[in-house]
């Protein structure tokens, strides 16, 4: 199993705070059946700046430690980029890191409560530059929960999305779980990842999440999500179904 979003690199952001903790996270991941993790520290979110070259060095150091500890896990480089207007300029300068440094897929994170006005244009510009934007955890964004049409338009115009395992399992609450399952049902997401930060309150939950997906939607969708993670690592085109609008049910005759 491949986890494409994880904060396992030590001392870079609000994820692992030490090499010891990173190794504990690695052991937990292996127990979950994960053999490959894309490490995606926060970048330009107002608290952390982790440019490409720094991440590459930290990934190499952690892989060396995993070999030394005989933990059968491979770490690949990535970055969780908070959306900002100069992201493509910084990509050209070499500060922005695509997933697995493959020059194909780029994580884009929104603020938790809003979607910036320039988002549609920036997502378009990212695609015009030859990259595919992947919106991370849209199911935890308050604006998208309240107005899923915005997410539908982004996906319809070529953006991909990744939902969090803990959202599927209900660890972020019933409201977020429902919206996550709605997104899956409407073909508005393409990847499941852990977004794990530690081994206690923000852990992997990948196996449990895939079980929920299998029970709700069938094994074929589990296969699609897992295969998409593999295709992403290889820099290949992922499976996409035609997106649908999320249908809001009427309550007492009102929307």
MARFI-195253 format. One record per residue (C-alpha): residue in three letters; z, x, y. Coordinates in steps of 0.5 Angstrom, whole numbers, plus 500, padded with zeros to 3 digits. Each point is the difference from the previous one (the first is absolute). Example, Ala and Ser with C-alpha at 12.3 -4.5 7.8 and 13.67 -1.06 7.14 Angstrom:
# MARFI-195253
ALA516525491/SER498502507/
//
This chain:
# MARFI-195253
UNK500500500/UNK498502507/UNK505499506/UNK496501507/UNK505499505/UNK507503499/UNK505504505/UNK502506494/UNK499506505/UNK506503502/UNK503500507/UNK494497503/UNK501493502/UNK505494498/UNK498501493/UNK503506495/UNK505504504/UNK501506495/UNK496504495/UNK505497495/UNK499493502/UNK492501499/UNK501503493/UNK505493499/UNK494496502/UNK495504496/UNK504498494/UNK501493502/UNK493500501/UNK498503493/UNK505495497/UNK496494503/UNK494503497/UNK497503506/UNK496507499/UNK497501507/UNK503498507/UNK496501506/UNK506502505/UNK499497507/UNK505502505/UNK500496507/UNK496503505/UNK500498508/UNK504494499/UNK505502506/UNK505503495/UNK496505496/UNK494504501/UNK497504493/UNK493503502/UNK496501494/UNK501508499/UNK507499499/UNK500494495/UNK495504496/UNK505506500/UNK506495498/UNK496497494/UNK498507497/UNK508502501/UNK502494496/UNK495500495/UNK502507499/UNK507498499/UNK498494495/UNK497505496/UNK506505500/UNK504494498/UNK495497495/UNK500493503/UNK493498498/UNK498497506/UNK494502505/UNK501499508/UNK493499504/UNK500501507/UNK500494505/UNK502497507/UNK503493502/UNK497500507/UNK503495505/UNK494497504/UNK498503507/UNK494501504/UNK499507499/UNK500500492/UNK493502500/UNK500506505/UNK506503496/UNK496499493/UNK495504503/UNK505505503/UNK503501493/UNK506496500/UNK499494497/UNK500500492/UNK496495496/UNK503498493/UNK499506495/UNK497504506/UNK493497497/UNK497498507/UNK499493498/UNK507495500/UNK505500506/UNK506497500/UNK501495507/UNK507498501/UNK502494505/UNK506499504/UNK505495496/UNK499495505/UNK493500503/UNK493502499/UNK498504506/UNK494497504/UNK495506499/UNK501499492/UNK493497499/UNK496505504/UNK504506497/UNK499497493/UNK493500501/UNK499507503/UNK504503494/UNK495496496/UNK494503504/UNK503507500/UNK499499492/UNK507499498/UNK503494497/UNK507497503/UNK505498496/UNK505495503/UNK507502497/UNK505494498/UNK497495505/UNK504495496/UNK506503504/UNK497499507/UNK503494504/UNK493498503/UNK496500494/UNK505496496/UNK500495506/UNK492500501/UNK497503493/UNK493498503/UNK501507504/UNK500503493/UNK495496497/UNK495503506/UNK502507499/UNK499500493/UNK493496500/UNK498505505/UNK501506495/UNK507502501/UNK504501493/UNK508498499/UNK506503496/UNK506495499/UNK507503498/UNK502499493/UNK507498502/UNK497494504/UNK497498494/UNK506500496/UNK504496506/UNK504506502/UNK498499507/UNK502492500/UNK497494498/UNK495499506/UNK497507499/UNK499499493/UNK497494501/UNK495503505/UNK499506495/UNK498495495/UNK495496504/UNK497506503/UNK498502492/UNK498493499/UNK495500506/UNK497507498/UNK503503506/UNK503506497/UNK498506496/UNK505504498/UNK508500498/UNK504506501/UNK507501501/UNK502503507/UNK506503496/UNK505503505/UNK505502495/UNK503498493/UNK505495502/UNK498495506/UNK493501501/UNK497503493/UNK494499496/UNK500493496/UNK493501498/UNK501498493/UNK503493502/UNK495499505/UNK494500495/UNK504496496/UNK501494505/UNK492501502/UNK499499492/UNK504494500/UNK497497506/UNK493502500/UNK498503493/UNK499507497/UNK493501503/UNK503500507/UNK505506498/UNK494504497/UNK497499507/UNK506502504/UNK501506495/UNK493502500/UNK499500507/UNK505505501/UNK497505495/UNK493499504/UNK504501507/UNK502507497/UNK493501498/UNK497498507/UNK496495496/UNK499493503/UNK505495497/UNK499493498/UNK500495505/UNK500492499/UNK497495506/UNK506499504/UNK503493501/UNK504497506/UNK507498498/UNK501493499/UNK506497504/UNK503494496/UNK502494505/UNK507498500/UNK501493502/UNK493499503/UNK501507504/UNK498507500/
//
